[in-house]
Amino acid sequence: QVELVESGGGLVQAGGSLRLSCAASRNIFNFNAMRWYRQAPGKQREWVATDTKGASTDYADSVKGRFTISRDYAKNTVYLQMNSLKPEDTAVYYCNAQAAWGQDHYWGQGTQVTVSS
């Protein structure tokens, strides 16, 4: 089975930056889509960003222009660079991987991001 190990979360002041990492136990070249989601306390999980291999990146309107998703194939790691953080970005952030349409989704354990005002 695929293991996704997330890191990089923490406490940061508004306007600051964090880079989240998602290290995969398999070659991420084999995952057509890798995504980041987040879930704030008492709220449902929401989509944040998608990297589609060899095609495109896409972002939720709430983070567009501030967050960047990228892959390092040599390290089998997906990143989420988060700049200009706002208190409303506070959430547990989850990595998601899918090899192809109709195949299993894999999830990381989540990493906490807290943005203070």
N, C-alpha and C positions, 0 to 999 in steps of 0.2 A: 504494500500500500504506500501511497504518497504521504510524506510528512512535510509539512510546512512549518517552519520555525520563525516566529516573528520577534523582532527586537527594535529598539530605538525610541520607544515611547518614554514619556516622562512629564515633568512639570515645566512649563515654560510661560513666560509673560506674554501678554498680547503684543503682537507685532514681531515676535520672535520666530525662529525656524526650528524644525526638526526634520530628520530624515529617518523614515521607517524602513526596515529591511525585512524581507521574507526569503529565507533560505530554504530551497527545495531539495529533497532527497533524490530527485530524478532530474534528468536533463530538461531544463525549461524550454528548450527548443521544441519539445514534443507537446507543449501546451499551447494550443492556438490562442487561447484567451487567458490572460491573467488580470485579476481585478482586485481592487481594494474596496471594502465596505466599512461602514462604521455604525456603531449603535450607542446612542446616548442612554443614560438611565431612564427607564420608563417609556422608552420609545422603541419602535421597530427598527430593525437593521435597514440601512439605506445604502445604496450604491454610491460610490465616490468616483472611481476611475477605472478605466479598462485599457489595457494594452493588447491589441490584436496583432499577432506575429505577422510581420511583413505587410501590414495593412494600415493601421491607424491607432491613434490614442483618442480617448474620449473622456469627458469629465462632466460631473454634475455641475449645474449652473452655480451652486453655492461655493464651489471651490475653483472654478475656471479662472485661469490667470494667476492663481496662487499656488496650486499643487501641480506636480509633474510626476507621472509614472514612467519608469524606465526599467530595462532589463540589462543585467550583466551576465551574458551567457557563460563566460568562463568561470564565474563564481556560482552559477545556478541560483541567482538572487534577483529578486524584483524589489525595486525601491519606490517609495513615495516621498518625494521631496515636498515639504510643506513650508511655505513662506507666508509672511504676513498673517500669522495665526490670530484667530479671534476666539473669544470665550465660547462662542457657539460651535466651535470645532471640537470642544471637549467630548470625548467618546472613547469607547474601545474600538480599535481599528483592526480589521480582519483581512487577511490575505486569502484569495480564492483562485483556484486553478482549474481549467477545463481543457482537455486535450482536443475535443471536437464536439460538434453539436450532437446531443443525445447521449453523451458519455457522462461519467460521474464528475461531480464537483468535489474538490478537496478544499478543506478549510484549515487555516492556522488557528492557534489557540487564542489569538487576540493580544494586543498590546495597548495599554492605557495611555491616552494622551489627555493631559489636563492643561488648559490654558487659563491663566489668571488674568484678571482685569487690571 
